[in-house]
Amino acid sequence: MAYAVNRKVGSAVERNLLRRRMRAIVSEQATELPTGAYLVRVGLDGTALDFNELKAAMTRAFEKATNKTSPQTGSTLRASNGVRT
């Protein structure tokens, strides 16, 4: 699992908080995810999400990424709120 949080998202404190939140969410869902490599990217509006909103967005993104792939983009699918898998 890799987490991509651009510097434009916010200060180092804000970016690290997002990474910690994403790690916590993934640790809760790890048993449900198929084996593989995942890159989770947060958009510029990621800092505006509270933990539950981020969790919901990541859950939707993981469901989309593990259930089907988009023919245009390969295995990269965008969920709402700027979270990509």
Stockholm file with secondary structure:
# STOCKHOLM 1.0

chainA/1-85         MAYAVNRKVGSAVERNLLRRRMRAIVSEQATELPTGAYLVRVGLDGTALDFNELKAAMTRAFEKATNKTSPQTGSTLRASNGVRT
#=GR chainA/1-85 SS CEEEECGGGCCHHHHHHHHHHHHHHHHHHGGGSCSSCCEEEECGGGGGCCHHHHHHHHHHHHHHHHHCCBTTTBTCCBCGGGEEC
#=GC SS_cons        CEEEECGGGCCHHHHHHHHHHHHHHHHHHGGGSCSSCCEEEECGGGGGCCHHHHHHHHHHHHHHHHHCCBTTTBTCCBCGGGEEC
//
